[in-house]
Each structure stands twice: as structure tokens, then as C-alpha cells.
């Protein structure tokens, strides 16, 4: 079995990882010089795609998302103003409010970031199948059987497990494309849904994207949410995108209270104001039917359609007489660090305290007892409600980069 050694291994090549690497290079002159000269910089990024942002771009294309929810100042590059500068002459691709970048604009900008930092060939096409603490570092087992020894590791991936309602796990005997999670839906592969009724479960922006895509394909859309549909410009209030709210969050020493603050800030799924306005317009035209404070309790596949029952007595009879052709679950992912397939050996050798599925890391987002750093949703107890967003990637980088570049902050001397 082949085995190589590196200093820093980054698992994942999404926006979180790209943000970390650009900020790391900005702070680490020698690493930057080695990279620009064509030498190994001391880090290696692993992703099954072999390229940057592949899954990100694929998901945006699959749901036909026109623009980001984040403002233009949030992106993987170090200078927050660089995207607006890049957008000169493309102002129509910045959407009000806050200049939210169009999908193509953001993609093109990220390509220039990758080239400017000489990162085009820095992603190794490999799936990390195992992560085991070994000596002063880690052994990464790749899906092809090869192994890599890394002194330090950064996990920059999201939750690997989708969240599926109990009723959906109990049904059987249906064609797989007739009941699937939003992550498995690719709108471009569905040229027409004319004559079909599609039930979309979920009250977040993903469900709205899917609804718009289904409408475009002439489907009749039923949109169901367990709560009243709400509108917000961002996932969390703008105060979380700076010190206004984060200062109080960081001052809170009770981890359970921090988790509650995160839940209150995100408060489940929401639509942007313009999206909810469009949905209500289509509802008035009887093209979309909005079912709020409603959940599916039972579903049965009968030959060519679903028979669905719900828990809202005012609309129960309505659903009882509907022939539904497809059900799409825009129900998010499950955050449970104890179930993460890559971290079982790490948890066995270095136990971690867990609060509602999230690990308690140190101030540098480091796993207790070793040089493993976590980004994205896993860092929420330290970073705050926007941990999984683009701004959260920047906040995470601000914490991790010093620990990767300053020997005084290495684990052996960490406090």
C-alpha cells in the first residue's frame, strides 16, 4: 500500500476549504512562495471530484439557483471588496439588497481566485474513507486503498447524512425518482413535468427553488411546511454577520445556551422576501398550493401516484383526494458528529463533549487532544449561527490559520 507524508491535509474542496487555503497562503509567505514556484506548498486538498467547488456548482445547477443568498462581500478570497471590483461591467448580476452575486458571476470570480493563488492543480482526486490518529498525526485511508500520513488535518465538509422524515423511511415499493431528497433532484434532467402534481416538503429556500423549477416545467405544485412560512433576507439576522451579535455569543460560556442561541437565530428554514412574494403570486393563480403548519403523517404508493395524509385537520380531506406523482424532501441534513463516518476512530482515541450533535472544540476549532480542525456546521458552537455560510468560512479561517502558522499555538503547547 502506497503511503505519502504531508504537513496539512484538507478534506473537502468546497467554499469552506477554498476560503481557508486563501487565508492560509496570505498569512504564510513561505508556503505562498513555494506554491507560486511550482513546488509542493506543504498542504494537500482531497475531494472525490478532483476540482474546486464541484459539489457547490453542481447543487446550484441542479436547483437552477439564480443568485446567492449571501452579500457580495462574502466569498473565498481574502479581500472582501474583490468580488465587487471583479463585477465591474456586470452590475446587473448583483442583486438587491446587499449586492448578492449571481451564480455565474460568483463562479467566474472563484475561478480567478483559484488562478491568482495558483490553486488550479492543488486538489487531489480522492475520497477519504478513513481517518485514524497515528503518533503525532493522522493516517488518511483513501477509497482506492492508498494511505497518506498528515501531521494536521482540516475537515471542511458538511453533514454527510440527509434528514428524512419518519414516514418517508417507512414507505416502500415505489420508483426511487418518485420520492427523493432535494439533494437527489436535478431539475435540468426533467425537461417536462406537465400534468404532474409535485409535493415539496420543507419551509426553506431549497423548497422554493424546487417549486420554481417544477412550475417552469408546468407541474402543479403543493408546498408544505410544518410551520408558517417566514421571510428573511439571510439565514440569520444581519447582526450575526459582524460583532453586533457575535460579541454576546462569544461571551456566553454555557454551551447549551450557545446552541439555543443558534437555534433562535436560524429558526429553521425561511424564504427570501422576493421568493415568498413570487410563491404567493403563483398561489393566487392556483399554480402553487401553500400548506402551512402541516406535516405528512402517512404516504402510500398506489400504482402511479402517492396517496398522502397529513396532520392538519383543515386540509386533511384536501390531501385525501389528491393524486401526487412525486414527493421531494427539502428537509436538510442531520447534524450528529457522533455518527460521522470519518470520525469514529478519532472519537475513540480522543473523546469529545457533544452538545445536541455538535462537538465542543477549542478556540482554534481544534478537536481536543489532537491536531484535527473542523469547519462548516461542525464549528457552530464556536463560530455561531452562520458557521455553514460563506461568512462562517471566513470566521473559521480566522481561528484555524493562526494555529496552522504559529508554532506557539501547536497542540503540544495549547492551553
C-alpha positions, 0 to 999 in steps of 0.5 A: 500500500502506497503511503505519502507524508504531508504537513496539512491535509484538507478534506473537502474542496468546497467554499469552506476549504477554498476560503481557508487555503486563501487565508492560509497562503496570505498569512504564510509567505513561505508556503505562498512562495513555494506554491507560486514556484511550482513546488509542493506548498506543504498542504494537500486538498482531497475531494472525490471530484478532483476540482474546486467547488464541484459539489457547490456548482453542481447543487446550484445547477441542479436547483437552477439557483439564480443568485446567492443568498449571501452579500457580495462581500462574502466569498473565498478570497481574502479581500472582501471588496474583490468580488465587487471590483471583479463585477465591474461591467456586470452590475446587473448580476448583483442583486438587491439588497446587499449586492448578492452575486449571481451564480455565474458571476460568483463562479467566474470570480472563484475561478480567478481566485483559484488562478491568482493563488495558483490553486488550479492543480492543488486538489487531489482526486480522492475520497477519504474513507478513513481517518485514524490518529497515528503518533503525532498525526493522522493516517488518511485511508483513501477509497482506492486503498492508498494511505497518506500520513498528515501531521494536521488535518482540516475537515471542511465538509458538511453533514454527510447524512440527509434528514428524512422524515419518519414516514418517508423511511417507512414507505416502500415499493415505489420508483426511487425518482418518485420520492427523493431528497432535494439533494437527489433532484436535478431539475435540468434532467426533467425537461417536462413535468406537465400534468404532474402534481409535485409535493415539496416538503420543507419551509426553506429556500431549497423548497422554493427553488424546487417549486420554481423549477417544477412550475417552469416545467408546468407541474402543479405544485403543493408546498408544505411546511410544518410551520408558517412560512417566514421571510428573511433576507439571510439565514440569520439576522444581519447582526450575526454577520459582524460583532453586533451579535457575535460579541454576546455569543462569544461571551456566553460560556454555557454551551447549551445556551450557545446552541439555543442561541443558534437555534433562535437565530436560524429558526429553521428554514425561511424564504427570501422576501422576493421568493415568498412574494413570487410563491404567493403570486403563483398561489393566487393563480392556483399554480402553487398550493401553500400548506402551512403548519402541516406535516405528512403523517402517512404516504402510500404508493398506489400504482402511479401516484402517492396517496398522502395524509397529513396532520392538519385537520383543515386540509386533511380531506384536501390531501385525501383526494389528491393524486401526487406523482412525486414527493421531494424532501427539502428537509436538510441534513442531520447534524450528529458528529457522533455518527460521522463516518470519518470520525469514529476512530478519532472519537475513540482515541480522543473523546469529545463533549457533544452538545445536541450533535455538535462537538465542543472544540477549542478556540482554534476549532481544534478537536481536543487532544489532537491536531484535527480542525473542523469547519462548516456546521461542525464549528457552530458552537464556536463560530455561531449561527452562520458557521455553514455560510460563506461568512462562517468560512471566513470566521473559521479561517480566522481561528484555524490559520493562526494555529496552522502558522504559529508554532506557539499555538501547536497542540503540544503547547495549547492551553 
